[in-house]
Every structure is written in structure tokens, then in C-alpha cells.
Amino acid sequence: MIIIGFLVGVLVYAAVRVLIGCLYTVRPDQRAVVTSFGAVQKLQEKAPPPPLTGDERERYEYPQVRVVGPGGPYFKLPWQKVHKVSVATQAVDLSWDPSKAQDTIEAVTKDNLTTGVNGQIRYRISENSLYPYLFGVASPLEHVMGYFVSVLRERIANFVDPKGQSLLAEGEIQEAEETGVQSTAVELSEGVSINDLRKNLPLINQYMEEQCRSTTGRYGIELDAALITEIDPPREVDRALSAINSTRNQVAADISTARADSEQQITMSARAVEIATNNAQAEVAPLRELASTLSAIKAEGGSPCLKAYLRNLRVPLYRRADRIVQTETNNGRNGGTA
């Protein structure tokens, strides 16, 4: 009896443990896939085709699998296994590498300068592409990081500032000369790769996001955002770049000051010419008015009227004069005076 009771107890304990082990729950930020002896339940519809071309499109054409949503408790058979995956947005440093410890990613610019790149990428596991994430490769995040870093290094090695390239175009320089808008020497002298990369970090991030859209179809990981925050050259190169930037800023300040002084001088000269013109017009206006008055008197009354006007006009002058000098003309010698 003791042996039978022991066996019954063992069976009951095993049944309870198996029953409890066959129940599972899925959190709201999780999705689950159940496999039976390693085989997953596939659906008839296929996953959306990844943005790939050629043989890669056929290589990464994965099936859709049955996904268990949040909730529970769910029941599974003892020989089945539950694979739970978090679909929440996560962040990982750009320098993350499970095979080695590193603080930054090294990349070579088009000027053959070895620079360090730091930042983060935000990603989430695609609910519609769980097959490649769980069963496509052994470490999908490691593959995504390797793909991201390789594309980033290629972009840094070939990057050219689009603004500086357009400023150096001959057509735009001629157009600027015709319109009178001259670009500063600092803008036309752009071309140092480190400066170009630092100024165009948003463009680089946007490029990386576009290039990594295929990671969803390849590895089941959807890239949410690329946040490259630092591009640091070697210390000695950084000091040289700081000196170059300081010189360029000084040149830009000197050019701006010279332009402001020249514009001020031009404005002052224009105002001086305007003032002198107004003064000359003020002096000439009374003379013109007097000439028009005399012309009108002569036109209406003739020469006698004009002489009478002039004689009457001299009377106030005689009153203010201390001495009057009278001269004789040829008519005076003949008996007349003037």
C-alpha cells in the first residue's frame, strides 16, 4: 500500500507540474510563437515582400507564422515550446558588439582621416516578420548592427556636403555675381570632410534610415530611428580643425565688418549728396522766383514799368547805404549822368 500511495503521489505531482508547465501568458508588449518539435505553424498568406531586388528578394522571402497575442493563460502541449518576443521600441548603442568591447565605431572619411562615431539606433521587432527574427539567423540584432555599421562606414567614406558642392558649381557662382549676391569665402572654402559630416548629421541619419528599411524583411527588425550624435576625429586632427574653424570664423567676421563699413560709407555719401543738392536748390529758388517776377513785370508793363520797379526797389537800399558812388558813362560826358 505504501508503494502504491507513493506511485500515486508521484503521478499526481507529475500531472500537476505538467499541467502548470503547459500554461503560459503573454504580456501586452510581447508576442509569442509556438513550435511543435521545432516546427512552427505557418499561415497560407505570405509576408509583405521586403524592399529588395534580384536574388535577395527570393532569398529573404519568409512565410507568415501564427502569432499569439497578449493575454492568457494559454495552454500548450508538453512537447511544444513557446518563443516570446518583446515588440516594444528599444535602443542600443552604436558601439554594441557581443563579440568585443568597444567605446566607439571607427570610420575613414574621404580625406583618409580615421574618426570615431557614436550614437544610438532605436528599433523594434516586427510582429509581421517574426519568422526571420526567430528562425532566420542565430543573432538577428548582431546582424542588423553589422549591416548598419557597414552602410554607415561607406556613407562616411563617400560623403560630400551637398550645400558646399552646389556653392562650388560654376553656374550658381555666375548667377550670384549677376544678382549681386556674393557668397562668402568661408562658404566657398567648405570641403573638410569632418566639418561636412558634423554639419549634416540629420542628412546622414535620414540616409541610414532609408538604407536600413530592408532589415525588416532580412532579420525581422524594424529600424525606428538612427541617432548619430558624435563624429570625433583624432585629438591632433581636432586641434587643427579647431584652428581652421577659428580662422574661417575670423575671416567671416572681417568680411562682414568690411561690408557693413562700406554700406555705411555709401549711405553717408548718398545722404551728403542729397543734402548738398537740397542746399543748392534752396539758394537758386529765390533767384529763379525773382527772375520770373521781373519777366512778368516786363511782359505786362514793358521796359518803363520794369525801370520804375527797379527804381522803387533801390529806395530801401539807399536808406541803408552809408555812401553812394556815382559813375559817369559816355552819355554822361555828353550831358547825361547815370
C-alpha positions as CSV (number, residue, x, y, z in Angstrom):
1,M,0.0,0.0,0.0
2,I,2.8,2.4,0.8
3,I,4.4,1.8,-2.6
4,I,1.1,2.3,-4.4
5,G,0.5,5.5,-2.5
6,F,3.9,6.7,-3.3
7,L,3.4,6.0,-7.0
8,V,0.0,7.7,-7.0
9,G,1.6,10.8,-5.3
10,V,4.4,10.8,-7.9
11,L,1.8,10.6,-10.7
12,V,-0.3,13.4,-9.2
13,Y,2.8,15.6,-8.7
14,A,4.0,15.0,-12.3
15,A,0.5,15.7,-13.7
16,V,0.3,19.0,-11.7
17,R,3.8,20.0,-12.8
18,V,3.0,19.2,-16.5
19,L,-0.4,21.0,-16.3
20,I,1.2,24.1,-14.7
21,G,4.1,23.9,-17.3
22,C,1.6,23.8,-20.1
23,L,0.0,27.2,-19.1
24,Y,1.6,30.4,-20.2
25,T,0.7,34.1,-20.5
26,V,1.8,36.8,-22.9
27,R,2.4,40.4,-21.7
28,P,1.0,43.4,-23.6
29,D,4.4,44.3,-25.0
30,Q,5.1,40.7,-26.1
31,R,4.1,38.4,-28.9
32,A,4.5,34.6,-28.8
33,V,5.1,31.8,-31.4
34,V,4.5,28.2,-30.5
35,T,6.6,25.4,-32.1
36,S,5.9,21.6,-32.0
37,F,9.1,19.6,-32.0
38,G,10.8,22.7,-33.6
39,A,8.3,23.2,-36.3
40,V,6.3,26.4,-36.4
41,Q,2.7,26.7,-37.6
42,K,2.8,28.6,-40.9
43,L,-0.1,30.5,-42.4
44,Q,-1.0,30.4,-46.0
45,E,-0.6,34.2,-46.6
46,K,2.9,35.4,-47.2
47,A,4.7,38.2,-45.5
48,P,4.9,41.6,-47.4
49,P,7.9,41.5,-49.8
50,P,10.9,43.2,-48.5
51,P,12.3,46.3,-50.4
52,L,15.0,44.1,-52.1
53,T,15.9,43.4,-55.7
54,G,17.3,40.4,-57.6
55,D,18.1,37.2,-55.9
56,E,18.0,38.8,-52.5
57,R,14.2,39.1,-52.8
58,E,13.8,35.4,-53.3
59,R,16.4,34.6,-50.6
60,Y,14.6,36.6,-47.9
61,E,11.0,35.5,-48.8
62,Y,9.8,34.1,-45.4
63,P,6.4,32.7,-44.6
64,Q,3.9,34.1,-42.1
65,V,3.6,32.3,-38.8
66,R,0.8,32.1,-36.3
67,V,1.3,34.7,-33.6
68,V,-0.2,34.5,-30.2
69,G,-1.3,38.0,-28.9
70,P,-1.3,39.4,-25.4
71,G,-3.4,37.6,-22.8
72,G,-3.7,34.2,-21.3
73,P,-3.4,31.9,-19.7
74,Y,-2.9,29.8,-22.8
75,F,-2.4,26.1,-23.0
76,K,0.3,24.2,-24.8
77,L,1.2,20.6,-25.1
78,P,4.2,19.3,-23.2
79,W,6.2,18.8,-26.4
80,Q,5.5,22.3,-27.6
81,K,7.8,25.3,-26.9
82,V,6.8,29.0,-26.6
83,H,9.0,31.7,-28.0
84,K,8.2,35.1,-26.5
85,V,9.4,38.3,-28.2
86,S,9.1,41.9,-27.0
87,V,7.7,44.2,-29.7
88,A,8.4,47.4,-27.7
89,T,10.8,50.0,-29.1
90,Q,14.3,49.5,-27.8
91,A,17.5,51.4,-28.0
92,V,21.1,50.1,-28.5
93,D,24.4,51.9,-28.6
94,L,26.1,52.1,-32.0
95,S,29.2,50.5,-30.5
96,W,27.4,47.4,-29.2
97,D,29.1,44.2,-30.3
98,P,28.7,41.0,-28.4
99,S,32.0,39.7,-29.7
100,K,34.2,42.5,-28.4
101,A,34.2,45.5,-26.1
102,Q,34.4,48.9,-27.7
103,D,33.5,52.5,-26.9
104,T,33.2,53.9,-30.4
105,I,32.9,52.9,-34.1
106,E,35.9,53.8,-36.3
107,A,35.3,55.0,-39.8
108,V,37.6,56.5,-42.5
109,T,36.5,59.8,-44.2
110,K,37.1,60.8,-47.8
111,D,40.1,62.7,-46.5
112,N,41.6,59.5,-45.2
113,L,41.1,60.5,-41.6
114,T,40.1,57.8,-39.0
115,T,37.3,59.2,-37.0
116,G,35.2,57.9,-34.2
117,V,31.4,57.7,-34.5
118,N,29.0,57.3,-31.6
119,G,25.2,57.3,-31.3
120,Q,22.2,55.0,-30.9
121,I,19.6,53.3,-33.0
122,R,16.0,52.7,-32.0
123,Y,14.4,49.6,-33.2
124,R,11.5,47.2,-32.6
125,I,10.8,43.6,-33.6
126,S,8.2,43.5,-36.4
127,E,5.1,41.5,-35.5
128,N,4.6,40.6,-39.1
129,S,8.2,39.3,-39.6
130,L,8.7,37.0,-36.6
131,Y,9.9,34.1,-38.7
132,P,13.1,35.7,-39.8
133,Y,13.8,37.0,-36.3
134,L,13.3,33.7,-34.5
135,F,14.3,31.2,-37.2
136,G,16.2,33.1,-39.9
137,V,19.6,33.8,-38.2
138,A,21.1,32.9,-34.8
139,S,21.6,36.6,-33.6
140,P,19.4,39.0,-35.7
141,L,20.3,42.1,-33.7
142,E,24.0,41.4,-34.3
143,H,23.5,41.0,-38.0
144,V,21.5,44.3,-38.1
145,M,24.2,46.2,-36.2
146,G,26.9,44.8,-38.6
147,Y,24.8,45.8,-41.6
148,F,24.1,49.3,-40.2
149,V,27.8,49.9,-39.4
150,S,28.9,48.8,-42.8
151,V,26.4,51.1,-44.6
152,L,27.5,53.9,-42.2
153,R,31.2,53.5,-43.0
154,E,30.5,53.5,-46.7
155,R,28.4,56.7,-46.4
156,I,31.1,58.5,-44.3
157,A,33.8,57.4,-46.8
158,N,31.9,58.9,-49.7
159,F,30.1,61.8,-48.1
160,V,30.2,65.3,-49.8
161,D,28.4,68.3,-48.4
162,P,25.5,69.0,-50.8
163,K,25.5,72.7,-49.9
164,G,29.2,73.1,-50.4
165,Q,29.1,71.2,-53.7
166,S,26.3,73.4,-55.0
167,L,28.1,76.5,-54.0
168,L,31.2,75.4,-55.9
169,A,29.1,74.9,-59.1
170,E,30.1,77.4,-61.8
171,G,26.5,78.1,-62.8
172,E,25.5,79.2,-59.3
173,I,28.6,81.4,-58.8
174,Q,27.9,83.2,-62.1
175,E,24.2,83.6,-61.1
176,A,25.3,85.1,-57.7
177,E,27.6,87.5,-59.5
178,E,24.8,88.7,-61.8
179,T,22.3,89.2,-59.0
180,G,24.9,90.9,-56.8
181,V,24.6,88.3,-54.0
182,Q,28.2,87.1,-53.3
183,S,28.9,84.0,-51.2
184,T,31.5,84.5,-48.5
185,A,34.9,83.0,-48.8
186,V,34.1,80.8,-45.9
187,E,31.2,79.1,-47.6
188,L,33.1,78.6,-50.8
189,S,36.0,77.0,-48.9
190,E,34.0,74.2,-47.4
191,G,35.3,70.7,-48.1
192,V,36.9,69.4,-44.9
193,S,35.1,66.1,-44.5
194,I,34.9,66.2,-40.7
195,N,33.2,69.6,-40.8
196,D,30.8,68.4,-43.6
197,L,29.9,65.4,-41.6
198,R,29.2,67.3,-38.4
199,K,27.1,69.9,-40.1
200,N,25.0,67.3,-42.0
201,L,24.2,64.7,-39.2
202,P,20.4,64.9,-39.9
203,L,21.1,64.1,-43.6
204,I,23.2,61.1,-42.6
205,N,20.6,59.9,-40.1
206,Q,17.9,60.2,-42.8
207,Y,20.1,58.3,-45.3
208,M,20.7,55.5,-42.8
209,E,17.0,55.1,-42.0
210,E,16.2,54.8,-45.7
211,Q,19.0,52.3,-46.4
212,C,18.1,50.1,-43.4
213,R,14.4,49.7,-44.3
214,S,15.3,46.3,-45.7
215,T,16.2,45.0,-42.2
216,T,12.6,44.2,-41.6
217,G,12.5,41.7,-44.4
218,R,16.0,40.4,-43.8
219,Y,16.0,39.9,-40.0
220,G,12.6,40.9,-38.7
221,I,13.9,44.0,-37.0
222,E,12.3,47.4,-38.0
223,L,14.6,50.4,-37.6
224,D,12.7,53.2,-36.0
225,A,15.4,56.0,-35.9
226,A,19.1,56.4,-36.4
227,L,20.6,58.9,-33.9
228,I,24.3,59.5,-34.8
229,T,25.3,62.2,-32.3
230,E,29.1,62.4,-32.3
231,I,31.8,62.3,-35.0
232,D,35.1,62.8,-33.3
233,P,38.5,62.9,-35.2
234,P,41.8,62.1,-33.5
235,R,42.9,64.7,-31.0
236,E,45.7,66.2,-33.1
237,V,43.3,66.5,-36.1
238,D,40.6,68.0,-33.9
239,R,43.1,70.7,-32.8
240,A,44.0,71.5,-36.4
241,L,40.3,71.7,-37.3
242,S,39.6,74.0,-34.4
243,A,42.3,76.3,-35.7
244,I,40.9,76.2,-39.2
245,N,37.4,76.9,-38.0
246,S,38.6,79.8,-35.8
247,T,40.5,81.3,-38.8
248,R,37.4,80.9,-41.0
249,N,35.2,82.5,-38.4
250,Q,37.6,85.4,-38.1
251,V,37.7,85.8,-41.9
252,A,33.9,85.7,-42.0
253,A,33.7,88.4,-39.2
254,D,36.2,90.6,-41.1
255,I,34.2,90.3,-44.3
256,S,31.0,91.1,-42.5
257,T,32.6,94.1,-40.8
258,A,34.1,95.4,-44.1
259,R,30.7,95.0,-45.9
260,A,29.0,96.9,-43.1
261,D,31.5,99.7,-43.2
262,S,31.3,100.0,-46.9
263,E,27.5,100.1,-46.9
264,Q,27.6,102.7,-44.1
265,Q,30.0,104.9,-46.2
266,I,27.9,104.5,-49.3
267,T,24.8,105.5,-47.3
268,M,26.5,108.5,-45.7
269,S,27.8,109.7,-49.1
270,A,24.4,109.4,-50.7
271,R,22.9,111.5,-47.8
272,A,25.7,114.1,-48.2
273,V,24.9,114.4,-51.9
274,E,21.2,114.7,-51.2
275,I,21.9,117.5,-48.6
276,A,24.2,119.4,-50.9
277,T,21.6,119.2,-53.7
278,N,18.8,120.5,-51.4
279,N,21.0,123.4,-50.3
280,A,21.9,124.4,-53.8
281,Q,18.2,124.2,-54.8
282,A,17.4,126.4,-51.8
283,E,19.9,129.0,-52.9
284,V,18.7,129.0,-56.5
285,A,15.0,129.1,-55.8
286,P,14.8,132.8,-54.7
287,L,16.8,133.9,-57.8
288,R,14.5,131.9,-60.1
289,E,11.5,133.4,-58.4
290,L,12.9,136.9,-58.8
291,A,13.7,136.3,-62.5
292,S,10.2,135.1,-63.1
293,T,8.8,138.1,-61.4
294,L,10.9,140.6,-63.4
295,S,9.9,138.7,-66.6
296,A,6.2,139.1,-65.7
297,I,6.5,142.8,-64.9
298,K,8.3,143.5,-68.2
299,A,5.8,141.4,-70.1
300,E,2.8,143.3,-68.7
301,G,4.1,146.9,-68.4
302,G,7.1,146.9,-70.7
303,S,10.5,148.4,-70.1
304,P,9.3,151.6,-68.4
305,C,7.4,149.6,-65.9
306,L,10.4,147.5,-65.2
307,K,12.7,150.6,-64.8
308,A,10.1,152.0,-62.3
309,Y,10.1,148.8,-60.4
310,L,13.9,148.7,-60.2
311,R,14.0,152.4,-59.2
312,N,11.5,151.7,-56.4
313,L,13.5,148.6,-55.4
314,R,16.6,150.8,-54.9
315,V,15.0,153.1,-52.4
316,P,15.3,150.8,-49.4
317,L,18.9,150.1,-50.4
318,Y,19.7,153.8,-50.5
319,R,18.3,154.1,-46.9
320,R,20.7,151.5,-45.6
321,A,23.7,152.7,-47.6
322,D,26.3,154.9,-45.8
323,R,27.9,156.2,-49.1
324,I,26.7,156.3,-52.7
325,V,29.3,156.3,-55.5
326,Q,28.0,157.6,-58.8
327,T,29.9,156.9,-62.1
328,E,29.7,158.5,-65.4
329,T,29.2,156.8,-68.7
330,N,29.8,158.1,-72.3
331,N,26.3,159.5,-72.2
332,G,27.2,161.4,-69.1
333,R,30.1,163.1,-70.9
334,N,27.6,164.3,-73.5
335,G,25.5,165.9,-70.7
336,G,23.8,162.9,-69.0
337,T,24.7,161.1,-65.8
338,A,24.0,157.7,-64.5
